[in-house]
Amino acid sequence: MMKHYLLYVLLGLVVLPVCGQGVTDYYRLPVRDHQYNRLLMRYGGPYVQSRWYVALDGFVRTDRAKLDNSFNGLIESNLVGKLGWGAVIGWSYRERWAIEGGYTRMPIHSQISISNAGSPLVFRYGSAQNAFVLRGKRLMVSTSKPWLRSGFWLTGGMWLVPNSGHQEGRFSLIGYRYYDHKETADTLRLTSQTQANTQITALAEVGAEYNVRLSNAIDLGVSVRKFWGLGNALTTDVTYSVNHKYSQQAQLQGAGTGLSYGVSLRYTFAIRRNLSNALDIKGKTGHIH
């Protein structure tokens, strides 16, 4: 009888854990916890085939219209700095090449200042703020080899700038100049008219970026870019005359040539890897505790 009781107890100790665990527990996949994601970010870099991302850019951009005649220092073309923003969608290949395109709020300016006895008079005009970019990027130096989590990128791109074709502004100023030997004053007149281009213009871009990966999905970058205008978005014609004669002409051409300094935040929404498990990289198998 005692042997039967002992047999029942032993059977109970074996059967109860099995029933409590259930069949599905043998086929349950491991949960990708926070530590696993950190390992993906640390060891998965060289094995990323491609990724899709979106990025938000904020920047300060400067540009200056080209002036061909200052009327002996009477007028000047000023440097204009303005805040801008943009959004792009991009695709990167093996963490070394990338291409992206998007939309930016980035006007082109023409600003003229006129010297007088007091503070100069300043007139600023801007084109439509819409611009569209297509940009290519190449990783030049990785600062976290061999995992490519951060590094310096060289960028180059083209911009298309739609223009309204509208008249953006005009002014007319009259002044007087006296000489000791004359009883009447000379009448000085300065008139200006600014016109936006009726056609789409373009910009060429070369830049440098430094990107650092904050997590497996989020990157932070800083950038500096140089722009060259390939066509005038704004044209300002200025006429200077004395006593309605002795007329001179000057022109400001706003093409968008300048610089930008920016910060970007990038979010990866799709990623493709060559390896399904980052723990298999170079024999680094083990357990996640």
Summary of the structure (lengths in Angstrom):
residues: 289
radius of gyration: 33.0
end to end distance: 46.7
largest distance: 142.5
contacts: 849
relative contact order: 0.19
helix: 15%
strand: 57%
